[in-house]
Amino acid sequence: MNKLILFSIIAFSGCNAAEKYTASDCITRIQFHWGDESGRDKATIISAFMDDFIKQYTSEADSELPPPSTSVQGSDREFIFLQYTENCDAKIETTKSIVDQIIKGTISYPRVSFTEESFEPSDSTIMITGPYWKSE
């Protein structure tokens, strides 16, 4: 009888535990298609875009967890990698929705595209560690 109770407690607590994803499960990428912007203009645009992204994310998210971490990569600073802390299954849809909200009605941002590719944490993508992800 004690074994059955112990098993039930373990099984029940395992079902209620928050699912953790690997870091690679939570990484997605936005690509800016630059025109003739200067390096300084690109830095200003990226900074404003990420401020707008985080503001929009936090206003829509019903969570106490931090917004996605970001990393700007590429020889032309064309890639923005995002690493989500939750709902990683919906990372692409969430990213598209938020980007659509912030670029709607503005001409200050370059054309943006998304990818369905998977990314591994690395120096050339994003490499954030912490309690939000399980070890790979």
VOPAGU-2260 file (C-alpha; in pm, 1 decimal, decimal comma):
REM VOPAGU-2260
SITE   aa  ch    i         X         Y         Z
SITE  MET   A    0       0,0       0,0       0,0
SITE  ASN   A    1     283,2     242,2      88,6
SITE  LYS   A    2     446,4     172,2    -248,2
SITE  LEU   A    3     122,9     258,6    -428,7
SITE  ILE   A    4      92,0     588,8    -240,9
SITE  LEU   A    5     455,7     675,9    -308,3
SITE  PHE   A    6     416,2     592,3    -677,4
SITE  SER   A    7      98,9     804,5    -697,6
SITE  ILE   A    8     272,6    1101,4    -537,8
SITE  ILE   A    9     570,0    1075,2    -774,4
SITE  ALA   A   10     347,6    1034,0   -1079,7
SITE  PHE   A   11     120,6    1322,6    -977,5
SITE  SER   A   12     407,6    1561,3    -903,3
SITE  GLY   A   13     573,8    1471,4   -1232,2
SITE  CYS   A   14     257,7    1563,2   -1422,4
SITE  ASN   A   15     236,9    1902,3   -1255,2
SITE  ALA   A   16     599,0    2000,1   -1305,2
SITE  ALA   A   17     651,8    2277,7   -1558,6
SITE  GLU   A   18     786,3    2137,9   -1882,2
SITE  LYS   A   19    1137,4    2256,2   -1957,2
SITE  TYR   A   20    1272,1    2282,9   -2307,1
SITE  THR   A   21    1631,1    2263,5   -2424,5
SITE  ALA   A   22    1784,1    2594,6   -2526,6
SITE  SER   A   23    1782,3    2486,9   -2892,5
SITE  ASP   A   24    1405,7    2422,7   -2867,2
SITE  CYS   A   25    1363,1    2788,9   -2776,1
SITE  ILE   A   26    1579,6    2965,4   -3036,7
SITE  THR   A   27    1439,6    3133,9   -3344,8
SITE  ARG   A   28    1570,1    3399,9   -3583,0
SITE  ILE   A   29    1448,9    3720,6   -3743,0
SITE  GLN   A   30    1628,3    3852,0   -4050,9
SITE  PHE   A   31    1643,3    4219,5   -4146,7
SITE  HIS   A   32    1677,0    4294,6   -4517,1
SITE  TRP   A   33    1877,7    4614,1   -4510,4
SITE  GLY   A   34    1887,0    4879,9   -4778,0
SITE  ASP   A   35    2161,7    5139,9   -4775,9
SITE  GLU   A   36    2151,3    5213,0   -4401,6
SITE  SER   A   37    2479,0    5311,0   -4237,5
SITE  GLY   A   38    2623,1    5107,8   -3953,3
SITE  ARG   A   39    2507,2    5374,0   -3708,6
SITE  ASP   A   40    2154,6    5371,7   -3855,8
SITE  LYS   A   41    2141,4    4991,3   -3830,0
SITE  ALA   A   42    2241,2    5006,8   -3463,2
SITE  THR   A   43    1971,7    5268,1   -3394,8
SITE  ILE   A   44    1705,9    5067,5   -3582,3
SITE  ILE   A   45    1798,1    4741,0   -3408,3
SITE  SER   A   46    1789,2    4907,3   -3066,0
SITE  ALA   A   47    1447,8    5066,8   -3131,2
SITE  PHE   A   48    1312,8    4743,8   -3280,0
SITE  MET   A   49    1420,2    4535,8   -2980,7
SITE  ASP   A   50    1277,4    4792,8   -2737,3
SITE  ASP   A   51     946,6    4776,8   -2926,5
SITE  PHE   A   52     962,5    4395,0   -2937,5
SITE  ILE   A   53    1015,7    4360,9   -2561,4
SITE  LYS   A   54     743,5    4617,7   -2482,6
SITE  GLN   A   55     495,8    4436,6   -2707,1
SITE  TYR   A   56     595,3    4094,8   -2571,4
SITE  THR   A   57     555,3    4199,6   -2208,3
SITE  SER   A   58     220,8    4367,9   -2276,8
SITE  GLU   A   59      86,6    4049,9   -2442,2
SITE  ALA   A   60     249,8    3782,3   -2228,0
SITE  ASP   A   61      65,7    3653,8   -1926,0
SITE  SER   A   62     378,9    3545,4   -1747,6
SITE  GLU   A   63     622,4    3633,0   -1474,6
SITE  LEU   A   64     909,8    3484,8   -1675,8
SITE  PRO   A   65    1151,5    3715,7   -1857,1
SITE  PRO   A   66    1103,2    3798,2   -2225,9
SITE  PRO   A   67    1323,5    3630,3   -2483,5
SITE  SER   A   68    1695,3    3702,5   -2474,0
SITE  THR   A   69    1839,1    3843,1   -2796,1
SITE  SER   A   70    2161,3    3837,3   -2992,3
SITE  VAL   A   71    2243,7    4033,7   -3307,8
SITE  GLN   A   72    2458,9    3837,8   -3553,8
SITE  GLY   A   73    2574,4    3838,6   -3914,6
SITE  SER   A   74    2838,1    4034,7   -4101,5
SITE  ASP   A   75    2575,4    4299,2   -4181,3
SITE  ARG   A   76    2393,4    4271,9   -3843,7
SITE  GLU   A   77    2106,6    4115,6   -4034,7
SITE  PHE   A   78    2013,5    3837,2   -3791,0
SITE  ILE   A   79    1842,0    3873,4   -3456,3
SITE  PHE   A   80    1829,7    3549,1   -3260,7
SITE  LEU   A   81    1571,5    3516,4   -2985,7
SITE  GLN   A   82    1579,6    3258,0   -2709,7
SITE  TYR   A   83    1245,0    3219,2   -2535,6
SITE  THR   A   84    1203,7    3112,0   -2173,0
SITE  GLU   A   85     860,0    2949,9   -2221,8
SITE  ASN   A   86     608,1    2838,9   -2485,3
SITE  CYS   A   87     893,8    2737,7   -2711,4
SITE  ASP   A   88     660,0    2530,0   -2927,3
SITE  ALA   A   89     502,8    2858,2   -3038,8
SITE  LYS   A   90     823,8    3061,8   -3071,7
SITE  ILE   A   91     787,2    3127,8   -3446,1
SITE  GLU   A   92     417,2    3216,3   -3429,7
SITE  THR   A   93     475,3    3437,5   -3125,8
SITE  THR   A   94     765,0    3613,4   -3296,1
SITE  LYS   A   95     565,6    3671,1   -3616,0
SITE  SER   A   96     267,5    3805,7   -3422,9
SITE  ILE   A   97     475,7    4049,4   -3220,8
SITE  VAL   A   98     678,2    4167,3   -3521,1
SITE  ASP   A   99     357,5    4219,0   -3720,2
SITE  GLN   A  100     223,3    4434,9   -3437,3
SITE  ILE   A  101     531,5    4655,2   -3412,5
SITE  ILE   A  102     595,0    4705,7   -3783,3
SITE  LYS   A  103     229,4    4765,8   -3870,8
SITE  GLY   A  104     186,2    5123,4   -3977,0
SITE  THR   A  105     553,3    5221,5   -3963,6
SITE  ILE   A  106     806,8    5272,7   -4238,3
SITE  SER   A  107    1104,0    5297,7   -4002,5
SITE  TYR   A  108    1190,2    4925,7   -4006,3
SITE  PRO   A  109    1341,5    4727,4   -4290,8
SITE  ARG   A  110    1164,7    4425,4   -4437,8
SITE  VAL   A  111    1172,5    4134,6   -4193,7
SITE  SER   A  112    1165,6    3761,7   -4265,6
SITE  PHE   A  113    1137,9    3452,8   -4046,6
SITE  THR   A  114    1268,9    3099,8   -4070,6
SITE  GLU   A  115    1150,5    2755,4   -3966,8
SITE  GLU   A  116    1513,8    2644,2   -3919,4
SITE  SER   A  117    1639,0    2497,8   -3594,3
SITE  PHE   A  118    1938,1    2656,0   -3425,4
SITE  GLU   A  119    2188,2    2527,6   -3173,1
SITE  PRO   A  120    2325,5    2757,6   -2903,6
SITE  SER   A  121    2664,7    2888,1   -3017,7
SITE  ASP   A  122    2879,3    3198,5   -3051,2
SITE  SER   A  123    2727,3    3258,3   -3395,5
SITE  THR   A  124    2363,2    3234,7   -3277,4
SITE  ILE   A  125    2277,0    3290,1   -2910,5
SITE  MET   A  126    2405,9    3107,7   -2607,0
SITE  ILE   A  127    2209,4    3184,8   -2291,7
SITE  THR   A  128    2200,1    2941,3   -2001,7
SITE  GLY   A  129    1991,0    2936,8   -1688,9
SITE  PRO   A  130    1714,5    2766,7   -1497,9
SITE  TYR   A  131    1459,1    2803,4   -1778,4
SITE  TRP   A  132    1608,4    2532,3   -1999,1
SITE  LYS   A  133    1706,5    2173,6   -1941,5
SITE  SER   A  134    2053,0    2053,2   -2033,8
SITE  GLU   A  135    2102,5    1929,7   -2387,8
